[in-house]
Amino acid sequence: MIVISPMKDKDIPVVVEIERLSFKYPKPEAVFREDEHKYLVARDDEQIVGYIGIEKILDEVHIINMAIHPSYRGKGIGKRLMQHVLNDEEVFFLEVRVSNEAAKKVYEKYGFKVINTRKEYYADGEDALVMRRIPNE
Ligand SMILES: CC(C)(COP(=O)(O)OP(=O)(O)OC[C@H]1O[C@@H](n2cnc3c(N)ncnc32)[C@H](O)[C@@H]1OP(=O)(O)O)[C@@H](O)C(=O)NCCC(=O)NCCS
């Protein structure tokens, strides 16, 4: 059974490991420590299998990032994290690599639409798509 809860201090090493396995330029542990309150973790039988970071900026909610441990992908855990954070009152936005088909699929499924491209947003020169979700749009 998947259980979602706020990230605690002791969860950070596992979250950092999943981050390392998931991204070309992983965020260092210090960033997770500073932003501890912004993260939620998903557990499967006590084992942390994924996380999502969200941050409120003015009246919009920014999805900072989301990752699922490679061994647990494709089992609906990413969708569970999205369902947990989304609501029909606030506007949500995020950036995603143009090449990241899996993530785009999840976001599109939950009503995110591409509104902009940020040229060379990532350190390797890849563009980011800015996606936004407006309630009931
Ligand atoms: C993106 C990510 C979080 C998705 O998590 P997940 O738990 O594997 O996704 P789910 O199992 O909930 O799948 C959600 C939907 O996305 C689609 N999807 C998942 N993996 C996919 C893939 N590799 N290619 C295409 N579509 C995919 C599925 O079709 C699924 O919809 P369905 O149930 O209607 O079939 C995960 O792949 C991941 O951690 N990737 C590396 C980190 C990353 O890129 N994070 C996003 C940064 S913006």
Ligand as a Chemical Component Dictionary entry (heavy atoms), coordinates in Angstrom:
data_LIG
# 
_chem_comp.id                   LIG 
_chem_comp.type                 NON-POLYMER 
_chem_comp.pdbx_formal_charge   0 
_chem_comp.three_letter_code    LIG 
# 
loop_
_chem_comp_atom.comp_id 
_chem_comp_atom.atom_id 
_chem_comp_atom.alt_atom_id 
_chem_comp_atom.type_symbol 
_chem_comp_atom.charge 
_chem_comp_atom.model_Cartn_x 
_chem_comp_atom.model_Cartn_y 
_chem_comp_atom.model_Cartn_z 
_chem_comp_atom.pdbx_ordinal 
LIG C1  C1  C 0 8.195  10.786 -14.390 1  
LIG C2  C2  C 0 8.016  9.803  -13.241 2  
LIG C3  C3  C 0 7.997  10.559 -11.927 3  
LIG C4  C4  C 0 6.669  9.067  -13.443 4  
LIG O1  O1  O 0 6.427  8.254  -12.303 5  
LIG P1  P1  P 0 5.787  6.776  -12.429 6  
LIG O2  O2  O 0 5.391  6.357  -11.077 7  
LIG O3  O3  O 0 6.724  5.905  -13.175 8  
LIG O4  O4  O 0 4.509  7.089  -13.329 9  
LIG P2  P2  P 0 3.096  6.322  -13.274 10 
LIG O5  O5  O 0 3.331  4.856  -13.154 11 
LIG O6  O6  O 0 2.249  6.988  -12.251 12 
LIG O7  O7  O 0 2.561  6.623  -14.737 13 
LIG C5  C5  C 0 1.824  7.762  -15.044 14 
LIG C6  C6  C 0 1.484  7.815  -16.496 15 
LIG O8  O8  O 0 2.629  8.183  -17.244 16 
LIG C7  C7  C 0 2.840  7.285  -18.332 17 
LIG N1  N1  N 0 4.218  6.831  -18.316 18 
LIG C8  C8  C 0 4.929  6.386  -17.243 19 
LIG N2  N2  N 0 6.181  6.051  -17.623 20 
LIG C9  C9  C 0 6.237  6.288  -18.949 21 
LIG C10 C10 C 0 7.260  6.144  -19.929 22 
LIG N3  N3  N 0 8.489  5.681  -19.606 23 
LIG N4  N4  N 0 6.990  6.517  -21.197 24 
LIG C11 C11 C 0 5.777  6.984  -21.534 25 
LIG N5  N5  N 0 4.757  7.144  -20.654 26 
LIG C12 C12 C 0 4.983  6.790  -19.385 27 
LIG C13 C13 C 0 1.948  6.123  -18.168 28 
LIG O9  O9  O 0 1.282  5.975  -19.395 29 
LIG C14 C14 C 0 1.013  6.448  -17.044 30 
LIG O10 O10 O 0 -0.288 6.627  -17.499 31 
LIG P3  P3  P 0 -1.308 5.332  -17.604 32 
LIG O11 O11 O 0 -1.503 4.837  -16.219 33 
LIG O12 O12 O 0 -2.523 5.934  -18.203 34 
LIG O13 O13 O 0 -0.637 4.359  -18.470 35 
LIG C15 C15 C 0 9.174  8.729  -13.242 36 
LIG O14 O14 O 0 9.282  8.181  -14.517 37 
LIG C16 C16 C 0 10.523 9.275  -12.807 38 
LIG O15 O15 O 0 10.873 9.297  -11.634 39 
LIG N6  N6  N 0 11.334 9.726  -13.799 40 
LIG C17 C17 C 0 12.671 10.276 -13.516 41 
LIG C18 C18 C 0 12.590 11.627 -12.847 42 
LIG C19 C19 C 0 11.792 12.627 -13.656 43 
LIG O16 O16 O 0 11.934 12.729 -14.868 44 
LIG N7  N7  N 0 10.943 13.406 -12.964 45 
LIG C20 C20 C 0 10.130 14.448 -13.545 46 
LIG C21 C21 C 0 10.925 15.703 -13.661 47 
LIG S1  S1  S 0 9.971  17.062 -14.267 48 
# 
loop_
_chem_comp_bond.comp_id 
_chem_comp_bond.atom_id_1 
_chem_comp_bond.atom_id_2 
_chem_comp_bond.value_order 
_chem_comp_bond.pdbx_ordinal 
LIG C1  C2  SING 1  
LIG C2  C3  SING 2  
LIG C2  C4  SING 3  
LIG C2  C15 SING 4  
LIG C4  O1  SING 5  
LIG O1  P1  SING 6  
LIG P1  O2  DOUB 7  
LIG P1  O3  SING 8  
LIG P1  O4  SING 9  
LIG O4  P2  SING 10 
LIG P2  O5  DOUB 11 
LIG P2  O6  SING 12 
LIG P2  O7  SING 13 
LIG O7  C5  SING 14 
LIG C5  C6  SING 15 
LIG C6  O8  SING 16 
LIG C6  C14 SING 17 
LIG O8  C7  SING 18 
LIG C7  N1  SING 19 
LIG C7  C13 SING 20 
LIG N1  C8  SING 21 
LIG N1  C12 SING 22 
LIG C8  N2  DOUB 23 
LIG N2  C9  SING 24 
LIG C9  C10 SING 25 
LIG C9  C12 DOUB 26 
LIG C10 N3  SING 27 
LIG C10 N4  DOUB 28 
LIG N4  C11 SING 29 
LIG C11 N5  DOUB 30 
LIG N5  C12 SING 31 
LIG C13 O9  SING 32 
LIG C13 C14 SING 33 
LIG C14 O10 SING 34 
LIG O10 P3  SING 35 
LIG P3  O11 DOUB 36 
LIG P3  O12 SING 37 
LIG P3  O13 SING 38 
LIG C15 O14 SING 39 
LIG C15 C16 SING 40 
LIG C16 O15 DOUB 41 
LIG C16 N6  SING 42 
LIG N6  C17 SING 43 
LIG C17 C18 SING 44 
LIG C18 C19 SING 45 
LIG C19 O16 DOUB 46 
LIG C19 N7  SING 47 
LIG N7  C20 SING 48 
LIG C20 C21 SING 49 
LIG C21 S1  SING 50 
# 
